[in-house]
Amino acid sequence: MVVGCRLVRWVVAVAVGGMLQCSSAAANDELRQSCVVVTGCTGWIGGHVVDQLLKVGFKIHCTVRDPTDTPKLQFLHDLEQQHAAQGGSIEWFAADLLSATNPFSEAAVGCKGFIHVASPVNGGGAADEKTNPDALIAPAIKGTLNALTAAADAGATSFVMTSSVVSIAPSSAKAVGCTADLQHPAAAGGAASACSAYTEVDQNDVATRTYGTYAFSKVRAEEEAHALAAKLGSKAPRITSIHFSMAIGPQQNARCVTGRDAWGGEWSEE
């Protein structure tokens, strides 16, 4: 099986496009002339976001735990050199999601765009959900609130946060008692009310702190972000939430598990 890089580019373009698609041409020019903060730059999605932004000449403020960790950041330095002709650049800022002070304040200064990718993922399974759910929940919520606060304080106009489809589904209203494919309500013999497709207005109300903790962390992060935006009023940037189902494609560095292994195929550069 051959998986095209178009899939990768489309997935990442959603995150970058979320920052641009609702803006006027003048606002987009302003974004390019200022800078864009990207958190979680060394992760799989974050790295590809940086790549796409450099390709169109953005100045990027990358937040990482340790800006001096050259081996970990080398692939991003390589991307910066690869796209140097487009005029983009990377500036590095140290940040920890659980820092006592806002770790994104310095990075956000002067930036009109903010793409918040950094968030813990559930790699420990159900055991961690029972023993230490706050290891997922606390940084997801605090990191998002700090990122949005920093963006607002800096006068950013666009804020993109990466979330997951698990913050949307399942819901008790649509999933309970539904045995058909959720994407094909007709298969339920007409019971569309119980098995209808999920949309952006749905929310996962099944997950709890200790059951589906990762999903719960995503739900709570979004809730808190929109609550904060309501308090900020006109000072809040426009918020776009990107709900990934799965991100697969070529890896940029050895730290990330390759999607090729998960998919069982080869990549096409078309």
Disulfide bonds with the S-S distance in Angstrom:
Cys35-Cys111 1.97
Cys41-Cys62 2.49
Cys178-Cys195 2.07
